[in-house]
Amino acid sequence: MFKRKNPGNTRIPHRKNTANLSPVRIAPPKEVLLPMDQHIGAPAVPVVKVGDTVKVGQLIADAAGPVSSPIYASVSGKVTKIEDCLRSNGRTVPAVRIESDGLMTVFEDLTPPTVTDIPSLVDALRKSGIVGMGGAGFPAAIKFDALKKGTIHTIVLNGAECEPYITSDARTMVDEPEHIYAGIKLIRSLAPSVKKCVIGIETNKPECIKALEEVTKGDDFVTVLPLPSLYPQGAEKVLVYNATGIVIPENKLPADMGTLVINVTTLATLAKYVETGMPLVERCLTVDGSAVKEPKNVIAPIGTSIADLVEFVGGLDEKPCKVIMGGPMTGRAARSLDEPIVKTSNAVVIMNEKDSMNKKMTACIHCGRCVEACPHLLNPAEFGHALSIDNVDERMARLEAARINLCMECGCCAFVCPAGRPFIENIRIAKNSLREYKAHKSSLK
């Protein structure tokens, strides 16, 4: 699949303005809004009703199936609404609105889980509400379930954090290396098939490399591996290849090749849950961008609005042109400042007109830069051409032939395109269309 020495090969500006800023905890917001789709898979199902009093860490929505994740109250207070919430992906899902009492009273029934083997670890993860906190949102219990087979030989910890602006993972590595190491030791003690752990960190984070080298010093099981600061170094298949030399074939997962990729903040959160019993109710995220007056790393209850975060960091210097949930390469534009942060929100980036990266779209000049930039050597322009075909069957066949499902939506193609082509928008539309087409075909059988 990969023909380059470094399949992550795009140089983008780092803009790690908050790398040296320790996270600051926001005061409890007046209310939080908790959407039920804070993970890949089926939305969670509310188990509370309007008027209920809840406390921090109390279950408010249960997982709706095997690929789903429970959701817990992030503040103490009263449930005021269970309402439809329009998300940035265009979908509408139920959401629980909680009016905070400002006390942050912890739910009294919380207890650390008993973890003695892999099945009990997976069960604990299922109850914890932890998902991939690097942005993917894959329920952690599903990923760790691969350890039951005894075929995982290498843990790859993702400390690349390769997108511009975002430094929340960097702060985890600098401020909480002992929790990351505790997570490593927990996996090692429960999974004898695992023989080594590689922590991949880009070289633009020397303080992170130093912190993890110090905490794991003398442990031959762990290797802290500096990686080139090239985008998208943090993409799973790219990271596994650059950290271990293992190629993940098309239609395969890292676990199929004996590797388990875990985000560093996800692992630290797991270690803290095993220690305290507190499920995932808050997260550290970066608030930055050219329109932000005082960029910060902030610890906030999940469900806090972007507006509350903006107020906490001193407001905006000028009218924002673009508000992004996540990083500027893979994040999604927020509908408004009322949109809440969720489990996967590692950043809110707010840009002015000058730095918004908006390009005037012109005709494709067939320069091939998008192909050169693609880590998987796909032809992103082909996806747009396929979408223009009127015949549905022909359109879908061409999308499959172009291997659109191998695209990881890293944004390299859009970044290098001199014609400002809307690659990512086209790719997301095409993927959704192909998914619906296949579901329809399957229902007719």
C-alpha positions as CSV (number, residue, x, y, z in Angstrom):
1,M,0.0,0.0,0.0
2,F,2.7,2.5,1.0
3,K,5.5,3.2,-1.5
4,R,7.0,6.1,0.4
5,K,9.5,6.0,3.2
6,N,7.1,8.3,5.1
7,P,3.5,8.0,4.0
8,G,2.7,11.1,6.0
9,N,4.5,13.6,3.9
10,T,2.7,16.9,3.9
11,R,4.3,19.8,5.7
12,I,1.7,22.0,7.3
13,P,2.2,24.9,9.8
14,H,2.3,23.6,13.4
15,R,0.9,26.7,15.2
16,K,1.2,25.0,18.6
17,N,0.7,28.3,20.4
18,T,-0.6,26.7,23.6
19,A,2.0,23.9,24.0
20,N,3.5,25.4,27.1
21,L,0.2,26.4,28.7
22,S,-1.0,24.1,31.4
23,P,-4.7,23.4,31.3
24,V,-7.0,25.7,33.2
25,R,-10.3,24.4,34.6
26,I,-13.4,26.4,33.6
27,A,-16.0,27.2,36.3
28,P,-19.2,25.1,36.0
29,P,-21.3,26.5,33.1
30,K,-24.9,27.4,33.7
31,E,-26.0,24.5,31.6
32,V,-24.7,21.7,29.5
33,L,-26.1,20.0,26.4
34,L,-25.2,16.3,26.0
35,P,-26.0,14.9,22.5
36,M,-26.5,11.1,22.3
37,D,-24.0,10.6,19.3
38,Q,-20.7,11.3,21.0
39,H,-19.2,8.1,19.5
40,I,-19.1,6.0,16.4
41,G,-22.1,3.7,16.3
42,A,-25.7,3.9,17.5
43,P,-26.7,6.9,19.6
44,A,-27.1,6.3,23.3
45,V,-30.6,6.1,24.7
46,P,-31.6,8.6,27.5
47,V,-32.5,6.9,30.9
48,V,-33.5,10.2,32.6
49,K,-36.5,12.4,32.3
50,V,-37.2,16.1,32.5
51,G,-37.2,17.2,36.1
52,D,-34.7,14.6,37.3
53,T,-31.9,15.7,39.6
54,V,-28.5,14.3,38.6
55,K,-25.0,14.4,39.9
56,V,-21.6,14.3,38.3
57,G,-20.8,10.8,37.0
58,Q,-24.4,9.6,37.1
59,L,-25.7,7.7,34.1
60,I,-28.0,9.7,31.9
61,A,-28.0,7.6,28.7
62,D,-27.2,4.0,28.1
63,A,-25.4,2.4,25.2
64,A,-27.9,1.4,22.5
65,G,-26.0,-1.7,21.2
66,P,-22.6,-3.3,20.9
67,V,-21.1,-0.4,19.1
68,S,-22.3,2.4,21.3
69,S,-21.2,4.1,24.5
70,P,-23.0,5.4,27.7
71,I,-23.1,9.0,28.6
72,Y,-22.9,10.5,32.1
73,A,-23.8,13.8,33.7
74,S,-20.9,16.2,33.5
75,V,-22.4,18.7,36.0
76,S,-24.8,18.3,39.0
77,G,-28.2,19.9,38.6
78,K,-31.6,19.3,37.0
79,V,-32.6,17.8,33.6
80,T,-34.6,20.6,31.9
81,K,-35.1,19.2,28.4
82,I,-34.7,16.2,26.3
83,E,-34.6,17.7,22.8
84,D,-33.6,17.2,19.2
85,C,-30.1,18.6,18.5
86,L,-28.9,19.4,15.0
87,R,-25.3,18.3,14.8
88,S,-22.5,19.7,12.6
89,N,-22.7,16.6,10.3
90,G,-26.3,17.6,9.5
91,R,-27.9,14.8,11.5
92,T,-30.5,15.4,14.2
93,V,-30.1,13.3,17.4
94,P,-31.7,13.5,20.9
95,A,-29.8,15.5,23.5
96,V,-30.1,15.9,27.3
97,R,-30.0,19.5,28.6
98,I,-28.9,19.9,32.3
99,E,-29.2,23.1,34.3
100,S,-26.2,23.2,36.6
101,D,-26.5,23.9,40.3
102,G,-22.9,25.1,40.4
103,L,-22.0,22.6,43.0
104,M,-20.5,19.8,40.9
105,T,-21.7,17.2,43.4
106,V,-20.3,13.8,42.6
107,F,-22.6,10.8,42.3
108,E,-22.2,8.8,45.5
109,D,-22.4,5.3,44.0
110,L,-19.2,5.7,42.0
111,T,-16.6,3.0,42.8
112,P,-13.5,1.9,41.0
113,P,-14.0,-1.1,38.8
114,T,-12.5,-4.5,39.6
115,V,-10.2,-5.4,36.8
116,T,-8.5,-8.7,37.0
117,D,-8.3,-9.9,33.3
118,I,-9.1,-8.7,29.8
119,P,-12.8,-9.5,29.9
120,S,-13.2,-7.4,33.1
121,L,-11.1,-4.6,31.6
122,V,-13.4,-4.6,28.5
123,D,-16.5,-4.6,30.7
124,A,-15.0,-1.7,32.7
125,L,-14.3,0.3,29.5
126,R,-17.9,-0.4,28.3
127,K,-19.3,1.2,31.5
128,S,-16.8,4.0,31.6
129,G,-18.1,5.8,28.5
130,I,-14.5,6.2,27.2
131,V,-14.2,6.6,23.4
132,G,-11.2,7.4,21.2
133,M,-10.3,10.9,22.4
134,G,-8.1,11.8,19.6
135,G,-11.2,12.6,17.6
136,A,-12.2,9.2,16.2
137,G,-14.8,8.4,18.8
138,F,-14.6,4.6,18.5
139,P,-15.9,3.0,21.7
140,A,-12.7,1.9,23.6
141,A,-14.4,-1.3,24.8
142,I,-14.7,-2.5,21.2
143,K,-11.1,-1.7,20.4
144,F,-9.7,-3.4,23.6
145,D,-11.9,-6.4,22.9
146,A,-9.2,-7.5,20.4
147,L,-6.9,-8.3,23.3
148,K,-9.2,-11.3,24.1
149,K,-7.9,-13.2,21.0
150,G,-4.3,-13.2,22.2
151,T,-3.1,-12.1,18.8
152,I,-2.1,-8.5,19.7
153,H,1.7,-8.3,20.1
154,T,2.3,-4.5,19.9
155,I,0.7,-1.5,21.5
156,V,1.2,1.7,19.5
157,L,0.4,4.8,21.5
158,N,-0.6,7.8,19.4
159,G,1.1,10.9,20.7
160,A,1.6,12.4,17.3
161,E,-1.0,15.2,17.6
162,C,-0.1,16.3,14.1
163,E,-2.9,18.9,13.4
164,P,-2.2,22.6,13.7
165,Y,-3.1,24.4,16.9
166,I,-4.1,21.3,19.0
167,T,-2.0,20.7,22.1
168,S,-4.4,18.8,24.4
169,D,-2.6,15.5,23.9
170,A,0.7,17.2,24.4
171,R,-0.5,18.5,27.8
172,T,-1.5,15.0,28.8
173,M,2.0,13.7,28.0
174,V,3.7,16.5,29.9
175,D,1.3,16.8,32.8
176,E,0.1,13.2,33.2
177,P,2.9,10.8,32.0
178,E,2.4,8.7,35.1
179,H,-1.2,7.9,34.1
180,I,-0.2,7.0,30.5
181,Y,2.5,4.6,32.0
182,A,-0.1,3.2,34.5
183,G,-2.3,2.4,31.5
184,I,0.6,0.7,29.7
185,K,1.5,-1.4,32.8
186,L,-2.2,-2.4,33.2
187,I,-2.4,-3.8,29.7
188,R,1.0,-5.6,30.1
189,S,-0.2,-7.2,33.3
190,L,-3.4,-8.5,31.7
191,A,-2.4,-9.4,28.2
192,P,0.6,-11.7,28.0
193,S,0.5,-11.8,24.2
194,V,1.6,-8.1,24.1
195,K,5.4,-8.0,23.9
196,K,6.1,-4.3,23.4
197,C,4.7,-0.8,23.4
198,V,5.8,2.0,21.0
199,I,4.9,5.6,21.8
200,G,5.0,7.6,18.6
201,I,5.6,11.3,19.2
202,E,6.4,14.0,16.6
203,T,9.8,15.7,17.0
204,N,8.1,19.1,17.4
205,K,7.2,18.0,21.0
206,P,10.5,17.5,22.7
207,E,9.0,18.1,26.2
208,C,6.6,15.2,25.6
209,I,9.4,12.9,24.5
210,K,11.4,13.8,27.5
211,A,8.5,13.4,30.0
212,L,7.7,9.9,28.7
213,E,11.3,8.8,28.4
214,E,11.8,9.8,32.1
215,V,8.7,8.0,33.4
216,T,9.4,4.8,31.4
217,K,13.2,4.8,32.0
218,G,14.6,1.3,32.4
219,D,11.5,-0.4,31.1
220,D,12.5,-2.4,28.0
221,F,8.9,-3.1,27.2
222,V,8.4,0.6,26.2
223,T,10.0,2.5,23.4
224,V,9.5,6.3,23.0
225,L,9.9,6.8,19.3
226,P,10.4,10.4,17.9
227,L,8.7,10.7,14.5
228,P,9.1,13.3,11.7
229,S,6.7,16.2,12.0
230,L,4.9,15.4,8.8
231,Y,1.1,15.3,8.4
232,P,-0.9,13.0,8.9
233,Q,1.5,11.3,11.2
234,G,-1.3,10.5,13.7
235,A,-3.5,8.6,11.2
236,E,-3.7,5.0,12.4
237,K,-2.3,3.2,9.4
238,V,0.4,5.8,8.8
239,L,1.4,5.7,12.5
240,V,1.6,1.9,12.6
241,Y,3.7,1.9,9.5
242,N,6.1,4.6,10.6
243,A,6.4,3.2,14.2
244,T,6.7,-0.5,13.4
245,G,7.1,-1.0,9.7
246,I,3.8,-3.1,9.6
247,V,1.5,-2.4,6.6
248,I,-2.2,-2.5,7.3
249,P,-3.8,-3.7,4.1
250,E,-7.0,-2.3,2.6
251,N,-10.1,-3.4,4.4
252,K,-8.1,-4.5,7.5
253,L,-7.7,-2.9,10.9
254,P,-4.5,-2.6,12.9
255,A,-5.7,-5.3,15.2
256,D,-5.9,-7.7,12.3
257,M,-2.1,-7.3,12.0
258,G,-1.4,-7.7,15.7
259,T,-1.2,-4.1,16.7
260,L,-3.5,-2.0,18.9
261,V,-3.4,1.8,18.4
262,I,-4.4,3.9,21.4
263,N,-4.5,7.6,21.8
264,V,-2.4,8.8,24.8
265,T,-5.2,10.7,26.4
266,T,-7.6,7.8,26.0
267,L,-5.1,5.6,27.8
268,A,-4.6,8.1,30.6
269,T,-8.3,8.5,31.0
270,L,-8.7,4.7,31.3
271,A,-6.0,4.6,34.0
272,K,-7.8,7.3,36.0
273,Y,-11.1,5.5,35.6
274,V,-9.7,2.3,37.0
275,E,-8.2,4.3,39.9
276,T,-11.2,6.4,40.8
277,G,-14.3,5.0,39.1
278,M,-15.2,8.4,37.6
279,P,-16.5,7.9,34.0
280,L,-15.7,10.2,31.2
281,V,-17.4,13.5,32.1
282,E,-14.8,16.2,31.2
283,R,-11.9,16.7,28.9
284,C,-9.0,18.9,28.1
285,L,-9.2,20.8,24.8
286,T,-7.4,23.6,23.1
287,V,-9.2,26.8,22.4
288,D,-7.1,28.7,19.8
289,G,-7.1,30.4,16.4
290,S,-6.4,33.8,15.0
291,A,-9.7,35.3,16.2
292,V,-9.2,34.1,19.9
293,K,-8.0,36.8,22.3
294,E,-6.2,34.6,24.8
295,P,-5.6,31.0,23.6
296,K,-5.7,28.4,26.3
297,N,-5.9,24.7,27.1
298,V,-9.1,24.3,29.0
299,I,-10.6,21.5,31.1
300,A,-14.3,21.7,30.7
301,P,-17.4,19.5,31.4
302,I,-18.6,17.7,28.3
303,G,-21.6,19.6,27.0
304,T,-20.1,23.0,27.6
305,S,-21.0,25.4,24.8
306,I,-18.4,27.0,22.5
307,A,-19.8,30.4,23.7
308,D,-18.9,29.6,27.3
309,L,-15.4,28.6,26.3
310,V,-14.9,31.7,24.2
311,E,-16.0,33.8,27.2
312,F,-13.5,31.9,29.4
313,V,-10.6,32.7,27.1
314,G,-11.3,36.4,27.0
315,G,-13.5,36.6,24.0
316,L,-12.6,37.2,20.4
317,D,-10.3,39.8,18.9
318,E,-12.4,40.2,15.9
319,K,-15.5,38.7,14.1
320,P,-14.9,35.0,13.5
321,C,-14.9,33.8,9.9
322,K,-14.8,30.1,10.7
323,V,-15.4,28.1,13.9
324,I,-14.1,24.6,13.8
325,M,-14.8,21.7,16.2
326,G,-11.5,19.9,16.1
327,G,-8.5,20.9,14.0
328,P,-8.4,22.8,10.8
329,M,-7.5,19.7,8.7
330,T,-10.1,17.2,9.8
331,G,-12.5,19.2,12.0
332,R,-16.1,20.2,11.1
333,A,-17.4,23.7,11.0
334,A,-19.7,24.5,13.9
335,R,-23.2,25.6,13.3
336,S,-23.0,28.3,16.0
337,L,-21.3,29.2,19.2
338,D,-24.1,27.4,21.0
339,E,-22.9,24.0,19.9
340,P,-21.5,21.9,22.8
341,I,-18.2,20.2,23.0
342,V,-18.4,16.4,23.2
343,K,-16.2,13.5,24.1
344,T,-14.2,13.7,20.9
345,S,-13.6,17.5,21.1
346,N,-9.9,17.9,21.4
347,A,-10.0,21.6,20.2
348,V,-12.1,24.5,19.2
349,V,-10.3,26.6,16.5
350,I,-11.7,30.0,15.7
351,M,-10.2,31.8,12.7
352,N,-10.4,35.3,11.2
353,E,-10.9,35.9,7.5
354,K,-7.2,36.1,6.8
355,D,-6.3,32.7,8.3
356,S,-9.6,30.9,7.5
357,M,-7.9,28.9,4.7
358,N,-10.9,29.6,2.5
359,K,-9.8,29.5,-1.2
360,K,-11.7,30.7,-4.2
361,M,-12.7,27.6,-6.1
362,T,-11.5,27.4,-9.7
363,A,-11.4,24.6,-12.3
364,C,-9.1,21.7,-11.7
365,I,-5.8,22.1,-13.5
366,H,-4.8,18.4,-13.3
367,C,-1.6,19.3,-11.5
368,G,-1.6,16.0,-9.6
369,R,-0.7,17.6,-6.2
370,C,-3.6,15.9,-4.5
371,V,-2.3,12.5,-5.6
372,E,1.2,13.3,-4.5
373,A,-0.1,14.4,-1.0
374,C,-2.4,11.5,-0.4
375,P,-0.9,9.1,2.2
376,H,-2.7,6.2,0.4
377,L,-1.8,7.3,-3.1
378,L,-5.5,7.7,-4.1
379,N,-6.8,10.2,-6.7
380,P,-9.0,12.6,-4.8
381,A,-10.1,14.4,-8.0
382,E,-11.6,11.1,-9.2
383,F,-14.1,11.1,-6.4
384,G,-15.5,14.5,-7.6
385,H,-15.7,13.3,-11.2
386,A,-17.6,10.1,-10.1
387,L,-20.1,12.2,-8.2
388,S,-21.0,14.0,-11.4
389,I,-22.2,10.8,-13.2
390,D,-25.9,10.7,-13.6
391,N,-26.4,6.9,-13.6
392,V,-26.4,5.8,-9.9
393,D,-25.1,2.3,-10.5
394,E,-22.2,3.6,-12.7
395,R,-21.5,6.4,-10.1
396,M,-21.2,4.0,-7.2
397,A,-19.1,1.5,-9.2
398,R,-16.7,4.3,-10.1
399,L,-16.5,5.4,-6.4
400,E,-15.7,1.8,-5.3
401,A,-13.1,1.4,-8.1
402,A,-11.4,4.6,-6.9
403,R,-11.2,3.0,-3.4
404,I,-13.0,5.9,-1.7
405,N,-13.5,3.9,1.5
406,L,-9.7,3.8,1.9
407,C,-9.7,7.6,2.2
408,M,-9.3,8.7,5.8
409,E,-10.4,12.4,5.2
410,C,-7.1,13.8,6.4
411,G,-7.5,16.9,4.2
412,C,-4.0,16.8,2.6
413,C,-5.6,17.0,-0.8
414,A,-7.6,20.1,0.0
415,F,-4.6,21.7,1.7
416,V,-2.3,21.4,-1.3
417,C,-4.9,22.1,-4.1
418,P,-4.2,25.4,-5.9
419,A,-7.7,25.4,-7.3
420,G,-9.5,25.3,-3.9
421,R,-11.5,22.2,-4.8
422,P,-13.9,21.0,-2.1
423,F,-12.3,17.6,-1.8
424,I,-13.4,16.7,1.8
425,E,-17.0,17.8,1.3
426,N,-17.2,15.7,-1.9
427,I,-15.6,12.7,-0.2
428,R,-18.0,12.8,2.8
429,I,-21.0,13.2,0.4
430,A,-19.7,10.3,-1.7
431,K,-19.1,8.0,1.2
432,N,-22.5,8.6,2.6
433,S,-24.1,8.0,-0.8
434,L,-22.2,4.8,-1.2
435,R,-23.2,3.6,2.2
436,E,-26.9,4.3,1.6
437,Y,-26.7,2.7,-1.8
438,K,-25.2,-0.5,-0.4
439,A,-27.8,-0.6,2.4
440,H,-30.6,-0.1,-0.1
441,K,-29.2,-2.9,-2.4
442,S,-28.9,-5.2,0.6
443,S,-32.5,-4.6,1.7
444,L,-33.7,-5.7,-1.7
445,K,-32.1,-9.1,-1.5
